[in-house]
Amino acid sequence: MSFFSTFDVSASGLTAERFRMDIIANNIANAETTRTKDGGPYKRQSAIFAPIPSKFEIPFSKKSFSSKDVGGGVRVLGIKEDNQPPKMIYDPSHPDANKEGYVAYPNVDVVREMVDMITASRSYEANVTAVNTTKQMISRALQIGKA
């Protein structure tokens, strides 16, 4: 694993967390959407990630590690809809109310989404820190080489 593969790992993490934050923002924006083009209320979505396999070799050695030992980053597999039932709230004046006067609201909990947003934001910041630290290490290695 070289310095530059470290950039690849961090870049994949940055991309994945940005994608996750976009989905969370979409969930928050649709927390009150009772009617979608498919019919029914909006369903909460979440990102599905998977590790990127990598092979790590020790310089000047014939030893290597398999992909389950060393990660090569993360990739987005897709978006999964949450299958929990919608929240039923009594509001007979709402245009989407059923015969009993209940409205099906999305299964989105805004507090949970905000916690997920903070987690994604912290993960994004950690990847930025890893990129900056790698840049500093490369710079110092070049300075040592000049001496």
Phi, psi and omega in degrees: 000125181260176176301321186287331175290335174297322176298320180297317180297313180294322179296321178294323177294319178298315180297316181296315181291326176295317177299316179298318179295324177296318179294318178298317178298322177295320177298315180296319180296331182255019182297341181243011183281112184262350181219121177249175180293335177277352184090145181083178183284163176298145177249134179303141180241155175216154181275144176249123181248157175216149178288150173267122181296150181213156174241130183246122178245141178275126180302143178061025180219156178266005180277144173215159181248149179280172183295338179281346178272324185229129180273152178248013181124200182221148177229157180269123177274326181163195181241135179245135175272140178282129183265013177295149181293155179291161176279127180262118182237135182284117177201081185296343180276351181287140181295339180262013180290143177278188183298329180275354179095009180264143179248135177273112178259156181302155179274040181258124175257111186299324179296314178300319180296321179293322176297316177297323179294319178296318178298315179296321179296318179294320178295321177298314179298322179296322178291323176296318178298320178296320178296314181295321178295319178296319177298319178295320179295318178296317179298316180292324178295323178292324178294322178295321180294333180287330186285000000 
